[in-house]
């Protein structure tokens, strides 16, 4: 088992992009981080970490870090985890944490703390759901999905901030929701007035991610969330995506019910773990 470090995001993607794309939903964290850094890696403090884990010249996993953020990993077996820990420790004396699929991150975090000291704390957990065949909602409310416009800017920011607080979504600021609006990836279910906010936040060549779903308390239980996710999934399929995916907290029964009823299926659980 060999850990191969690459000079920058461009070199990393030249080696690993095709492998990551083969499971683009599961590998979205690493794939998106690398593509963002390929545009402008200079904004991250050095050293930045790009590595493929290879067995006999065949990629079996990846690990990346754009400081000050956590180490991001794909699924790794125990042998690969041990190799990554040794290699990462040659670059960083400490880490802020690790993000990726379970149980990989749990094993890696425990091993890092055992060999390097410190403690590990789960900051957040997410369940990845994917959709390939959309099932129309059994109950469709009045109204329709529409793209949010500049006239909705204040509402999108307000509901976006409420979503972040409720979902404990890291990295999403009010400005982030303004960017979604301008990119025309924020949508509202409108029934005489807006009832629900949904947004697509990420896209790979084959898959699109729905990363925001928020219905104000007064409008919950009326089917708006289910209708919005179903309609937005249809929009994304119509735009060329062969699958859609989204994340939710594993204990969020409401989201599980919404997405399960229209055909989304569980893929894997993921965690963000902080080191202290």
Secondary structure, 3 states (H helix, E strand, C coil): CEEEECCCHHHHHHHHHHHHHCCCCCCHHHHHHHHHHHHCHHHCCCCCEEEEEEECCEEEEEEEECCCCCEEECCCCHHHHHHHHHHHHCCCCCCCEEEEECCHHHHHHHHHHHHHCCCEEEEEEEEEEEECCCCCCCCCCCCEEEECCHHHHHHHHHHHHHHHHHHCCCCCCHHHHHHHHHCCCEEEEECCCEEEEEEEEEECCCEEEEEEEEECHHHCCCCHHHHHHHHHHHHHHHCCCCEEEEEECCCCHHHHHHHHCCCCEEEEEEEEEEEC
